[in-house]
């Protein structure tokens, strides 16, 4: 029992440590986004800091992921009767894990398309217009609004590339994880009410527009028309905070709503985590 409690505390510590590290590197790096600080003498130093930013960011996500795993596993082993334990047990079986991975990856790819992370410009030849070598990539250290630098640019072909923006990347991981979690629980909670399913759907759809509402508007203009698409892009940009405020809380609350449907009268879970 002591080992289980220790692992849960370790999981919490890793999640807090990783989250704190991400917040700190965003705050620190924002100090280097003034164009006046990016002098020829400081360029090499800021470039190295940009590399360090992504190393720490990936390490932080690794710590958070392992922390979630420890916390999740020990919630299953302790078999308590709180809703978090119900969620943990529900998503521990093999089928739910597969659903989670498929939803996480699939939603992540779709998010990349609508957020502008995956760039396709058939009318622009990257080699001609930007003098880029194909394939190639680099880290752009400066200068933009806080959270948008350092940016990773990768040229895959003459017309396809990747544009990895830190804040978009963080939001993409968070929202994709929550969508995967919701999908994994929904597979088991097939008896939940239509209202519960609606909440999950709303959370997933609004989550699409968190990282880049302007890109989402451009995406929608394919179906709506150029003029309407531009107007919608402006509206979505202005409502960016609202999309964030609506989607993430809904995706966080929905698992608890569905978990109640999977709870026995004695508080135990209806799902067998070994199946």
SULZITA-V612520 format. One record per residue. N is the residue number from 1. RES is the residue in one small letter. SS is DSSP state (helix for helix, strand for strand, loop for the rest). PSI is psi in radians with two decimals (* if undefined). D_LAST is the distance of its C-alpha to the last C-alpha in Angstrom with 1 decimal. Layout:
[[N:RES:SS:PSI:D_LAST] [N:RES:SS:PSI:D_LAST]]
This chain:
[[1:x:loop:-0.68:24.1] [2:x:helix:-0.67:26.9] [3:x:helix:-0.72:25.0] [4:x:helix:-0.77:22.2] [5:x:helix:-0.67:25.0] [6:x:helix:-0.72:26.7] [7:x:helix:-0.66:23.8] [8:x:helix:-0.76:23.4] [9:x:helix:-0.68:27.2] [10:x:helix:-0.71:27.2] [11:x:helix:-0.78:24.6] [12:x:helix:-0.75:26.9] [13:x:helix:-0.73:30.0] [14:x:helix:-0.70:28.7] [15:x:helix:-0.74:27.9] [16:x:helix:-0.75:31.3] [17:x:helix:-0.82:33.0] [18:x:helix:-0.77:31.7] [19:x:helix:-0.71:32.5] [20:x:helix:-0.72:35.9] [21:x:helix:-0.71:36.7] [22:x:helix:-0.78:36.0] [23:x:helix:-0.72:38.3] [24:x:helix:-0.78:41.0] [25:x:helix:-0.56:41.2] [26:x:helix:-0.74:41.5] [27:x:helix:-0.80:44.3] [28:x:helix:-0.79:46.1] [29:x:helix:-0.45:46.0] [30:x:helix:-0.37:47.4] [31:x:loop:-0.31:50.6] [32:x:loop:0.23:51.2] [33:x:loop:0.06:51.1] [34:x:loop:2.25:54.8] [35:x:helix:-0.47:56.8] [36:x:helix:-0.42:59.5] [37:x:helix:-0.34:57.2] [38:x:loop:1.27:56.4] [39:x:loop:2.83:59.6] [40:x:helix:-0.63:60.3] [41:x:helix:-0.56:60.4] [42:x:helix:-0.14:57.1] [43:x:helix:-0.82:55.2] [44:x:helix:-0.70:54.0] [45:x:helix:-0.77:52.8] [46:x:helix:-0.60:50.9] [47:x:helix:-0.74:49.4] [48:x:helix:-0.66:48.0] [49:x:helix:-0.64:46.7] [50:x:helix:-0.74:44.9] [51:x:helix:-0.76:43.2] [52:x:helix:-0.60:42.3] [53:x:helix:-0.85:40.9] [54:x:helix:-0.56:38.2] [55:x:helix:-0.80:37.5] [56:x:helix:-0.69:37.0] [57:x:helix:-0.80:35.0] [58:x:helix:-0.68:32.5] [59:x:helix:-0.69:32.4] [60:x:helix:-0.74:31.8] [61:x:helix:-0.61:28.9] [62:x:helix:-0.76:27.5] [63:x:helix:-0.77:28.0] [64:x:helix:-0.76:26.4] [65:x:helix:-0.79:23.3] [66:x:helix:-0.63:23.0] [67:x:helix:-0.75:23.8] [68:x:helix:-0.72:21.1] [69:x:helix:-0.82:18.5] [70:x:helix:-0.80:20.0] [71:x:helix:-0.79:20.1] [72:x:helix:-0.88:16.6] [73:x:helix:-0.76:15.1] [74:x:helix:-0.46:17.4] [75:x:helix:-0.68:16.8] [76:x:helix:-0.77:13.1] [77:x:helix:-0.61:14.6] [78:x:helix:-0.40:17.4] [79:x:loop:0.90:15.5] [80:x:loop:-3.08:18.6] [81:x:loop:0.30:19.3] [82:x:loop:2.90:20.8] [83:x:helix:-0.58:19.7] [84:x:helix:-0.67:19.1] [85:x:helix:-0.69:16.5] [86:x:helix:-0.76:14.9] [87:x:helix:-0.76:15.0] [88:x:helix:-0.80:13.7] [89:x:helix:-0.73:10.5] [90:x:helix:-0.61:10.1] [91:x:loop:0.16:10.6] [92:x:loop:-0.37:8.8] [93:x:loop:2.84:5.5] [94:x:helix:-0.72:6.6] [95:x:helix:-0.78:7.8] [96:x:helix:-0.64:9.6] [97:x:helix:-0.71:11.1] [98:x:helix:-0.74:12.5] [99:x:helix:-0.72:13.9] [100:x:helix:-0.84:15.4] [101:x:helix:-0.79:17.1] [102:x:helix:-0.77:18.5] [103:x:helix:-0.72:19.8] [104:x:helix:-0.86:21.2] [105:x:helix:-0.82:23.0] [106:x:helix:-0.78:24.1] [107:x:helix:-0.63:25.4] [108:x:helix:-0.73:27.0] [109:x:helix:-0.78:28.9] [110:x:helix:-0.69:30.0] [111:x:helix:-0.71:31.1] [112:x:helix:-0.68:33.1] [113:x:helix:-0.81:34.9] [114:x:helix:-0.29:36.0] [115:x:helix:-0.13:36.8] [116:x:loop:0.14:39.1] [117:x:loop:-0.78:37.1] [118:x:strand:2.01:37.1] [119:x:strand:2.25:40.8] [120:x:strand:2.01:42.2] [121:x:loop:1.55:46.0] [122:x:loop:-0.43:47.5] [123:x:loop:-0.11:51.0] [124:x:loop:2.27:51.0] [125:x:loop:1.94:51.3] [126:x:helix:-0.62:50.1] [127:x:helix:-0.65:52.2] [128:x:helix:-0.85:55.4] [129:x:helix:-0.64:55.0] [130:x:loop:-0.03:53.5] [131:x:loop:0.50:54.7] [132:x:loop:2.54:51.1] [133:x:loop:2.43:50.2] [134:x:loop:2.11:47.4] [135:x:loop:2.76:44.8] [136:x:strand:3.01:45.3] [137:x:strand:2.80:44.2] [138:x:strand:2.90:45.5] [139:x:strand:2.10:44.9] [140:x:strand:1.99:47.4] [141:x:loop:-0.34:48.1] [142:x:loop:2.70:50.3] [143:x:loop:2.46:51.2] [144:x:loop:-3.03:49.3] [145:x:loop:2.70:48.0] [146:x:loop:2.35:45.8] [147:x:loop:-0.29:42.2] [148:x:loop:0.00:43.2] [149:x:loop:2.62:44.5] [150:x:loop:2.55:44.1] [151:x:strand:2.39:43.0] [152:x:strand:2.18:41.7] [153:x:strand:2.19:43.2] [154:x:strand:2.22:42.0] [155:x:strand:1.94:43.9] [156:x:loop:-0.80:41.7] [157:x:loop:-3.03:44.2] [158:x:loop:-0.37:47.5] [159:x:loop:-0.12:45.7] [160:x:strand:2.33:42.1] [161:x:strand:3.10:41.4] [162:x:strand:2.43:39.2] [163:x:strand:1.71:40.5] [164:x:strand:1.96:38.3] [165:x:loop:2.27:39.5] [166:x:helix:-0.90:38.1] [167:x:helix:-0.65:37.5] [168:x:helix:-0.74:35.9] [169:x:helix:-0.77:33.6] [170:x:helix:-0.81:32.5] [171:x:helix:-0.63:32.0] [172:x:helix:-0.77:30.1] [173:x:helix:-0.79:27.6] [174:x:helix:-0.89:27.2] [175:x:helix:-0.70:27.0] [176:x:helix:-0.69:24.7] [177:x:helix:-0.79:22.3] [178:x:helix:-0.66:22.5] [179:x:helix:-0.75:22.1] [180:x:helix:-0.73:19.0] [181:x:helix:-0.79:17.6] [182:x:helix:-0.74:18.8] [183:x:helix:-0.73:17.3] [184:x:helix:-0.70:13.8] [185:x:helix:-0.68:14.2] [186:x:helix:-0.55:16.1] [187:x:helix:-0.71:13.4] [188:x:helix:-0.61:11.4] [189:x:loop:1.01:14.9] [190:x:loop:-0.19:16.3] [191:x:loop:0.10:18.6] [192:x:loop:2.79:20.4] [193:x:loop:2.84:24.1] [194:x:helix:-0.55:26.1] [195:x:helix:-0.71:27.7] [196:x:helix:-0.75:24.5] [197:x:helix:-0.64:23.7] [198:x:helix:-0.70:27.4] [199:x:helix:-0.74:27.3] [200:x:helix:-0.71:24.5] [201:x:helix:-0.76:26.5] [202:x:helix:-0.75:29.7] [203:x:helix:-0.75:28.3] [204:x:helix:-0.75:27.1] [205:x:helix:-0.78:30.4] [206:x:helix:-0.50:32.7] [207:x:helix:-0.43:30.8] [208:x:loop:-0.53:32.1] [209:x:loop:0.14:35.6] [210:x:loop:-0.89:35.3] [211:x:loop:-0.69:36.4] [212:x:loop:1.43:39.3] [213:x:helix:-0.62:40.5] [214:x:helix:-0.74:43.5] [215:x:helix:-0.64:41.4] [216:x:helix:-0.70:39.4] [217:x:helix:-0.70:42.7] [218:x:helix:-0.73:43.8] [219:x:helix:-0.77:40.6] [220:x:helix:-0.42:41.2] [221:x:helix:-0.37:44.9] [222:x:helix:-0.64:43.9] [223:x:helix:-0.47:43.1] [224:x:helix:-0.53:45.5] [225:x:loop:2.62:48.6] [226:x:helix:-0.89:50.1] [227:x:helix:-0.83:52.2] [228:x:helix:-0.64:49.5] [229:x:helix:-0.71:47.0] [230:x:helix:-0.78:49.4] [231:x:helix:-0.71:49.9] [232:x:helix:-0.64:46.2] [233:x:helix:-0.77:45.7] [234:x:helix:-0.76:48.2] [235:x:helix:-0.74:46.7] [236:x:helix:-0.65:43.2] [237:x:helix:-0.74:44.6] [238:x:helix:-0.46:46.3] [239:x:loop:0.29:43.1] [240:x:helix:-0.82:40.9] [241:x:helix:-0.66:40.6] [242:x:helix:-0.75:39.6] [243:x:helix:-0.76:36.8] [244:x:helix:-0.77:35.4] [245:x:helix:-0.57:36.0] [246:x:helix:-0.82:34.1] [247:x:helix:-0.87:31.2] [248:x:helix:-0.82:29.7] [249:x:helix:-0.68:30.0] [250:x:helix:-0.76:28.4] [251:x:helix:-0.46:25.4] [252:x:helix:-0.66:25.2] [253:x:helix:-0.64:25.6] [254:x:helix:-0.74:23.3] [255:x:helix:-0.62:19.9] [256:x:helix:-0.64:21.5] [257:x:helix:-0.78:22.6] [258:x:helix:-0.58:19.2] [259:x:helix:-0.58:17.6] [260:x:helix:-0.53:20.1] [261:x:helix:-0.32:18.7] [262:x:loop:0.27:15.3] [263:x:strand:2.27:17.1] [264:x:loop:2.84:17.8] [265:x:loop:-0.53:21.5] [266:x:loop:0.03:21.2] [267:x:loop:-0.17:19.8] [268:x:loop:2.96:16.2] [269:x:strand:2.47:13.2] [270:x:loop:-0.27:11.9] [271:x:loop:2.42:8.4] [272:x:loop:2.02:5.8] [273:x:loop:-0.21:5.6] [274:x:loop:-0.17:3.8] [275:x:loop:*:0.0]]
